[in-house]
Every structure is written in C-alpha cells, then in structure tokens.
Amino acid sequence: MVPAAATNDEIALYDRQIRLWGVQAQERIRSAKILLVSVKALGTEIAKNLILNGINSITIMDDGIVTDDDFGAQYFLREEDLGKNRAESAAPRLQELNPRVSVQTDASDIRGKGPDFYVPFDMVIACDLDFSTLGQINAACRISNKPFYATGMHGFYGFIFADLISHEYIVEREMSNVTTVPGKAEAATRVVVEVTNKKENGKNIEMVKKREFYSPLLLANTSPLPQEYLRSRRRLKLVTPLLPCLRALWDFERNYGHMPSHTHEDLKKFTELATEKVKELQMPIDSLRADFLRSFLQNIGSELVPTAAFVGGRLSEDAINVLGKREQPIQNLALFDGESFDGPIYALHPIFPEEQMAMPTFGAPAAPQALQEQMPMANFINGNGMPQNQGVFEIA
C-alpha cells in the first residue's frame, strides 16, 4: 500500500531528514513496517531511533516478563511494570515519542514462526537472541525475501549482522575524472547497476545505483576473513579478538545450551573454543590475549546503556539508509569494543570452487548444488534467488 503524500506538518517535522536524503527516501521510510524482536536495552534504543525517524509502524515482539534486571538499562519501563510483559509495558511510552508511528506489540514466542509470519514486514531486526534462533529467523526471512538484522551486546561488547539478500541503493557524489561504468563489478558482492548525472549548485553530480549481495548468518559465521587480511600478516594482527570470542560464544551456547558460567569447567571449554576460532580465522595465536578473554567472559550477558546507545544507533542509522535506499549499507558484520572504542566491519562470505565463481552482471547467482542439498533452509527460494557472495572482500 502506497501512503498518502506527506502533510505540511510531516514535512516540517522531518525537514532535516528530507534535506539530508530527499523526499523519495523519506516516503519509503514513512511507509516502512518493521518487526523488532526483543525490547531489552538494545531493542529499546533501536525502537526509539526508528520511531523518531518516522517509519510507518513498528511491531515489538517479546514474550519476556519485566524483572528487576530490566530497570538498570531499559528506560521505558517503570516499577509498576514488574511481572508484566516487556513489550506491552514499553510500548505506550515508545508511542509517546511519535504519535504518527503505529506501535504494536506481540507477546508470543518468535521461535517456530514460519516464513509467512514475516511477509507483512519490510524489515526484521532481532536482538539479544541465541545463535540458533537468529539462524532460524534469518532463514525464514530469506524465504519471505525480507531484509534481516541480528544484533546483540555483552557489556562493553556488541555486534550487528546484516543479511539484506540483494539490496540496491544510490550514492550521490561529485563526478571525478574516472568514469563510473554501469555493469562493472566493484567487488565480489557489489556491482554498479546504473549511473545518471545532474547539475547541482554548479557542480556535476553523478547518482550511482549499486547492488549488494549478502550471505546468511549460518554461512557468514563459518566464513574466512577477507583475502585482504589473509594476505597481510600486519592486517591479521589488527583483527579484533572479539571476532573469535563471539564465534566461540555462539558455539558454546549451541553445544551446551547455556552461556558460559564462571566455573572452571566452563571457562576451560570456552577458552578452548576461542583458541580454535583464532586458528580457523588464521589469526596469530597471541591475538587472544588473556586480559581480553577475561574481560569478555566477565561481560557476557550484561547490559550497559552506553553500549546499547552506540550499537543501537549504528544499526538504526543503517536500517534507515537501507529503507531509504541511500548510501552503502553494512557488509556484513560490524563489531563494537567499548573498551578500545574500536568498531571494525568484516565482510564474511564463503568461498566456492572456481567454476562456481562467475557472478552475472545483474541479478543474483544460484546457490551451488552442494549448498542447496546441505542447507535446505538456507537455499531460501525468493524473487532474487540465493545471492551467493563468491569470494571475500572488505568494504572500503
């Protein structure tokens, strides 16, 4: 359904955004329906930002009950909400931020929801869930052809994963002496679709439409680092130890059904997993410093408002750009280390055999047969096919 033209009041309210990315982008944002799963500290930050940016509607899905722990980092809850559903308690105060946005709630469990459940939404954002559940949601979103974000935080540390399947966006820039060629593959997962020109304030501006292809979370989690890192020992040494620790945490949770506790047995198991991940990523073995490992383990499961603000703000910014089809999105894993204030982005994609690496100029390539057989839920038949990202690269 196409929304009615923006009223004068709305134009005045969103004037800064319209000046920033244009009327058409704001109209796309204004018509967007978002599903946000979990409204703890991180989810609340994301909901707040999206509502203030003037989306059409947001459905907050959370089957959790408000506990004393929520009051430390979730500022849309009150003591009288104790024992009530978390989504239903936060929704009225989130609604007050922008009456023009429809804020809805769903107190059911996201686990087991089929692809049809996601069809009404334009984007799905899942926060603070276990890896298996994130993978299930991602698979269902691929079948229903919906952009998906996964995000979470552990104290000072956080991550954002984006699977936009196949996404087109426009970058406006001043023309240079180098001609931008339509149909040219800029990288393994990015191709130039179209180039148009215009005059603006006496300058020659080119509007470059690009298309990005993405990998699902299950594949990205086992993919190598970009070749730019693997070919450079110096760059490998700079890879944050948060990456292998996060992968180790997801494996630990899947293998043992719970987060690592502070028992000697759990600490030993986690350390062994993290060491394995360092080797798999071909990082120097001394990358996993004892002080970082100790800090990461101490932060697991905790919520900090500053981390939620940074990670939630970064994801919200990317989601708005994606909805408005402006600017280059995250490709595909962004990490945040609140102790070092480091926020690297790693493009993690599988490498397939040479004969399967030819990517067409337009459209997404089909999944290799072996992948279709091994991952029926990751084949995700949709309008764009399975956009494999043959090869690895790092977004500049």
Residue pairs with C-beta under 8 A, 6 or more apart in sequence:
1 31
2 31
3 27
3 30
3 31
3 56
6 14
6 23
6 26
6 27
6 30
10 30
10 54
10 100
11 18
13 54
13 100
14 26
14 30
14 53
14 54
17 26
17 29
17 53
17 54
18 26
21 321
21 324
21 326
22 326
25 323
25 324
25 325
25 326
26 54
26 324
28 323
28 324
28 325
29 53
29 54
29 55
29 320
29 323
29 324
30 54
30 55
30 56
31 56
31 122
32 55
32 56
32 57
32 122
32 123
32 323
33 55
33 56
33 57
33 58
33 59
33 120
33 121
33 122
33 123
34 50
34 55
34 57
34 58
34 59
34 121
34 122
34 123
34 124
34 125
34 319
35 58
35 59
35 61
35 118
35 121
35 123
35 124
35 125
36 43
36 46
36 47
36 50
36 58
36 59
36 60
36 61
36 125
36 127
37 43
37 61
37 62
37 110
37 124
37 125
37 126
37 127
37 129
37 137
38 61
38 62
38 64
38 126
38 127
38 128
38 129
39 47
39 60
39 62
39 74
39 76
39 86
39 87
39 90
39 127
40 62
40 64
40 70
40 73
40 74
40 86
40 127
40 128
40 303
41 73
41 74
41 153
41 303
41 304
41 305
41 308
42 127
42 128
42 151
42 152
42 153
42 158
42 303
42 308
42 311
42 312
43 60
43 62
43 125
43 127
43 128
43 312
44 74
44 75
44 76
44 90
44 94
44 308
44 312
45 308
45 309
45 311
45 312
45 313
45 316
46 125
46 127
46 151
46 312
46 315
46 316
46 319
47 58
47 60
47 90
47 94
47 103
48 76
48 94
48 97
48 312
49 312
49 313
49 316
49 317
49 320
50 58
50 316
50 319
50 320
51 58
51 94
51 95
51 97
51 98
51 101
51 103
52 97
52 98
53 316
53 320
54 98
54 100
54 101
55 101
55 323
56 101
56 102
57 101
57 102
57 103
57 104
58 94
58 101
58 102
58 103
58 104
59 104
59 105
59 106
59 121
60 87
60 90
60 91
60 94
60 103
60 104
60 105
60 106
61 87
61 105
61 106
61 107
61 108
61 110
62 85
62 86
62 87
62 105
62 106
62 107
63 85
63 107
63 108
63 109
63 110
64 85
64 86
64 87
65 83
65 84
65 85
65 86
66 77
66 81
66 82
66 83
66 84
66 85
66 86
66 89
67 82
68 82
69 303
70 77
70 86
71 77
71 79
72 303
73 303
73 304
73 305
73 308
74 86
74 90
74 303
75 305
76 89
76 90
76 93
76 94
77 86
77 89
77 90
78 89
81 89
81 90
85 105
85 107
87 105
87 106
87 107
88 105
88 107
91 103
91 104
91 105
94 103
95 101
95 103
110 126
110 129
110 133
110 137
111 133
111 136
113 137
113 140
114 140
115 140
115 141
115 143
115 144
116 144
117 140
118 124
118 140
118 141
118 144
118 146
119 144
119 146
121 146
122 146
122 147
122 323
123 146
123 147
123 148
123 149
123 319
123 322
123 323
124 137
124 141
124 146
124 147
124 148
124 149
125 148
125 149
125 151
125 315
125 319
126 133
126 134
126 137
126 148
126 149
126 150
126 151
127 150
127 151
127 152
128 151
128 152
128 153
129 137
129 150
129 152
130 253
130 254
131 217
131 221
131 250
131 253
131 254
132 253
132 254
134 150
134 161
134 217
135 216
135 217
135 218
136 377
137 148
137 150
138 148
138 150
138 163
138 216
138 217
138 218
139 216
139 218
139 377
139 378
139 380
141 147
141 148
141 163
142 148
142 163
142 165
142 216
142 378
142 380
142 382
142 386
143 377
143 380
143 381
143 382
144 382
145 165
145 382
145 383
145 384
147 162
147 163
147 164
147 165
147 167
147 322
148 162
148 163
148 164
149 160
149 161
149 162
149 163
149 315
149 318
149 319
150 159
150 160
150 161
150 163
150 217
151 158
151 159
151 160
151 161
151 311
151 312
151 315
152 158
152 159
153 159
153 303
153 304
153 307
153 308
153 311
153 336
154 249
154 296
154 299
154 300
154 301
154 302
155 298
155 299
155 300
155 302
155 303
155 304
155 307
155 338
156 295
156 299
156 304
156 307
156 337
156 338
156 339
157 242
157 246
157 296
157 299
157 307
157 335
157 336
157 337
157 338
158 307
158 308
158 310
158 311
158 335
158 336
158 338
159 242
159 246
159 311
159 333
159 334
159 335
159 336
160 311
160 314
160 315
160 318
160 330
160 333
160 334
161 217
161 220
161 332
161 333
161 334
162 214
162 318
162 329
162 330
162 331
162 332
162 333
162 334
163 214
163 215
163 216
163 217
163 220
163 332
164 212
164 214
164 322
164 329
165 213
165 214
165 364
165 380
165 382
165 384
165 387
166 211
166 212
166 213
166 214
166 364
166 384
166 387
167 211
167 212
167 214
167 322
167 329
168 193
168 209
168 210
168 211
168 212
168 325
169 209
169 210
169 212
169 321
169 322
169 325
169 326
169 327
169 328
169 329
170 207
170 208
170 209
170 210
170 325
170 326
171 207
171 208
171 210
171 326
171 327
171 328
172 205
172 206
172 207
172 208
173 205
173 206
173 208
174 203
174 204
174 205
174 206
175 197
175 204
175 205
175 206
180 192
180 195
180 206
180 208
181 192
181 195
182 192
182 193
182 194
182 195
183 191
183 192
183 193
183 361
183 362
184 191
184 192
185 191
185 192
185 359
185 361
186 192
186 210
187 393
187 395
188 349
188 359
188 389
188 390
188 391
188 392
188 393
189 212
189 213
189 214
189 331
189 347
189 349
189 389
189 391
189 393
190 210
190 211
190 212
190 213
190 331
191 210
191 211
191 359
191 361
191 362
192 208
192 209
192 210
193 209
193 210
193 211
193 362
194 208
194 209
195 206
195 207
195 208
195 209
196 206
196 207
196 209
197 204
197 205
197 206
197 207
198 205
198 207
199 205
210 328
211 362
212 328
212 329
212 331
213 359
213 364
213 387
213 388
213 389
214 331
214 332
214 387
214 389
215 223
215 332
215 348
215 349
215 350
215 388
215 389
216 378
216 380
218 375
218 378
219 349
219 350
219 375
219 378
220 332
220 333
220 348
220 349
221 247
221 250
221 348
222 350
223 348
223 349
223 350
223 351
223 392
224 230
224 280
224 281
224 282
224 348
224 351
224 392
225 236
225 239
225 281
225 282
225 283
225 346
225 348
225 392
226 346
226 347
226 348
226 392
226 393
226 394
227 391
227 392
227 393
228 235
228 393
228 394
229 235
229 236
229 239
229 394
230 236
230 282
233 284
236 282
236 283
236 284
236 287
237 283
237 284
237 287
239 281
239 283
239 287
239 344
239 346
240 335
240 337
240 342
240 344
241 278
241 283
241 287
241 288
241 289
241 292
241 293
241 296
242 292
242 296
242 335
242 337
243 277
243 281
243 333
243 335
243 346
244 274
244 277
244 278
244 280
244 281
244 283
244 287
244 288
245 274
245 277
245 288
245 292
245 293
245 296
246 335
247 277
248 270
248 273
248 274
248 276
248 277
249 259
249 260
249 270
249 300
251 273
251 277
252 259
252 260
252 266
252 269
252 270
252 273
253 259
256 266
256 269
259 300
259 301
260 266
260 267
260 269
260 270
260 297
260 300
262 297
267 297
270 297
271 293
274 288
274 293
275 285
275 288
278 284
278 285
278 287
278 288
279 285
295 339
304 338
306 338
307 336
307 338
310 336
310 338
310 343
311 336
314 334
314 336
314 343
318 329
318 330
321 327
321 329
322 329
328 395
330 345
331 345
331 347
331 395
332 346
332 347
332 348
332 349
333 345
333 346
333 347
333 348
334 343
334 344
334 345
335 342
335 343
335 344
335 345
335 346
336 342
336 343
337 343
345 394
345 395
346 394
347 389
347 392
347 393
347 394
347 395
348 392
349 389
349 390
349 391
349 392
349 393
350 388
350 389
350 390
351 390
351 391
351 392
352 368
352 371
352 388
352 390
353 368
356 365
356 368
356 388
356 390
357 390
357 391
358 365
358 390
359 365
359 390
363 384
363 385
364 384
364 385
364 386
364 387
364 388
365 385
365 386
365 387
365 388
365 390
366 385
366 386
366 388
367 378
367 379
367 385
367 386
367 388
368 388
371 378
371 379
371 386
371 388
372 379
372 386
378 386
379 386
380 386
